[in-house]
Amino acid sequence: MRLTLALCFAILLSTVAIAQDQDIQIFEKKDGNKNIVVARNVGKVSYLVTLSIDATGMDVIPGIELESVVPAGYMKELATLTPRPGQAWSYGYDVSFVEYTGQEVKSTPNPSPNAAVSAEPSAPVSTPKPQAPSAVPSAGQDNTGIIIYTQAGCGRCAFVRKEMTAKGIAYHEVDVNSGSPEVNDMWKKLRDGGFNGDSVTMPVVSVKGELHYNIKDLQGFVNGIKI
């Protein structure tokens, strides 16, 4: 197996060196053949960390584009990269972060216009384990098109929009903080379909009447959409 990691490793060292001059430190740890990207917040405020990964020959969980809130004094695993057997592999990533001033609000069937849907399950001490990707019927909704329920500042939402646009897939976007009746309808259909969690990983996507949520592999999900 041919490894093509040298250049990317140099890039990663540069990324870490820059980040360590700030409140957010980015580093990696090994777990067998897995490479785990970790963020440590040594500052006094919470930060919203955005990670964009470029990987070849590797499986990336939860996805190549993600955002995560890292509270002051905490450390959080952001992504796990696993080489595919028998393939040459390489990877690199870009990291950015801003001070987080928002508030995560537990989801309810009827959120107020200012309610925020958590971009990931809220858990300040350990990395949360998201529910498996799920789909529930969306009865009463337009069963012919695609609706993307998004949140401002959500990197995962931006990734899905970009990929759908690049593939020529038409969609209708709904901001979950807009107060639109469509948002209330989304929560009701999630509950009616058996969802019983207190937060959901954005985006939520309706495809031909089915609601998909807690999507781990965004690229694979978009690639699997059949028009």
N, C-alpha and C positions, 0 to 999 in steps of 0.2 A: 504493500500500500504506500503510495506517495503522499507525503504530507506537505502542504503548502502554507505553513503557519508563520514562517519567519517574519515576513513583511508585516503581517497583521499583528504579530506580537510586539513589534516595534511601535506600531500605531497605538496599541493598547497601553504600552508603557507611557507614551506621550499623553494619552487621555487621562491616565491615572495621575500623572505628575501635575497636570493642570488642575484636576479636580481636587487634589489634596491641598492645594493652596486655598481652598474654599471650605465652607462648612460641610459640604458633601464629599465624602471619599468613596471612590469606586474601586473595587478590587475583585479578584476571582478566587474561588476555592475549588478544589477537586473532590469529586465523589466517585471513585472508580474511574470510568472513562468519561464521566460527565464534567463539564465546565459550568460552574454556577457563578453568575454575575451578582455581586452584592453591593448595596449602598449603605454607607454608615453616615449618620448625621451627627457631627460633633458640635453643631451649633446650638443656639438657644431657642430657635423657632422651627416649626415644621416646614418642609420643602416638598414641592411637587416635582418629582424627578421623571424626566422623559428619556426613554432609551430606544434608540433605533439601531437595529442589528442587520448587518449584511453578512449572511452565512451561505457557504456552499458545502454540500455533502453532509449537512447536519440537520437534525431535528431540533427545533427551537420551541420551547414551552415557557410561557403561554402564547407567544407570538413574536414576530419581528418588530412590532411597534407596540409600545406599552407606556403607561403612565402609572406612577405609584406615589402615594403620600408617605413620606418617611418622617415620623415625629422626632422632635429634638431628643437627642441622646439614645436613639434607637438604631438598630441595624435591620435591614430587610433584604431578603433574596428577591432579585428582580426577574431573572430568567435563567433557564437551564438549557445548555447546548450539548447535544449528544451526537458524536460522530456516527454516521451510518456505516455498517460493516462493509468492508471491501471497497470503500470509496475514498478518494482524496478529499480532504476537507480543509477549509480555511474560514476565518471569520474576523470581523471587526465591528466596531459599534461607535455611535456618537451618543454623547450624554449631555443633557442640559437640565438645568433646574432653576426654579423660581420659588420665592417665599410663598408658602401656602396660607391663604387667609380665609378660605372658604370653610364651610361647615358641612360635614357629611350628615345627612338626614336619613333615618330609616324609612324605607319605602312604605307607602300606604296606598290603598286602592284609589284614593282621591287626593293626590298631593296638591298643595297650594301652588299658585303661580311662582313663588320664590323657592319652592322646595328643590333640593338637589338630589339627584339619584347618584348613589355611590358608584364611582368608576371601578371599584373593587370592594369585596366584603371588608367591613371595618374591623381591624384587629391590630392594635398598636404594638403588641408584644411579639407575636410570631406571624410568619407568613401564612395568610389564610389559604385554605384549600377550596377553590371554587367548585360549585356544583358542576356535574357533567353537562356538556352541551345538550340542550333540550329543545324540543319543539312542541307547541300546543296548537290545536286548531283555533283559528280566529274567526269564529262564526259571526256573520252579520257584517263583516268587513269586505271591502273590495277584494275578491279572490283572484284577480287577474294581474295585479301589479305588485310592486315591491315598495315597502315603506321602511325607512331607516329611522329609528328613534334614537336621537343623539343628544349629547350634552356639550356645552361650550368647553373648550380646552381639552377635550377627550382625544388623545392621539389614536386610540383604536378606532374611534368613529371616523376620524380623518382618513385613516388607512383604508377602511371599507369604502368610503366615498370615492377616494382616488382610484382604487382598483376597479370599482364598478364603472366609473366614467371611462377608464382606459379600455375596458372590455365592451363599451357601448351598451351597458345595461341601464335602462331607464329606471329611475326611482323617485319616490316622493319622500322628502325629509321632514321630520317633526322634532322640534326641540322640546325635550321633556320639561324644561323650565318655562315654557311659553304660556302655560295655563290653558292650552288648547283642549277642547273636549276629547280630542283624539288620544291625549295622554291618559286621561281618566279611563278611557275605553281600553287602552293597552293594559293598564293594571288590572282592570276587571277581568279581561280575557286571560291574563296570566294566572290569576287566582282561580278562575273557573276551570282552567286547564290543569290544576293541581299544584301550581307553584306556591310554596309556603315559606319561602325564605324572607329575611328582613332586608335584603339588599340584592341587587342584580348587577352583573358586570355588563357595562355598556360596550357596543350598542345592542339594542334589541332590534331584530329585523323580521319583518313580516314578508314572507314569500308565498304568493298564491294562497293566502289565507292561513298560513302556519306561522306562529311566532317562534323565533329562534332566539335563545338567550344564553348567557354564560358560555359564549363561543370561545373555545380555547385556540383553535387553529383558524385564524381569520382568513389566511390565504387559501387554505383548503376549502373553507366554506364558500368563499366567493367563486372559486374555480368550479365548485359543484353546482352552482345555480344554473338551472336549465330554463331558458325562456320559451 
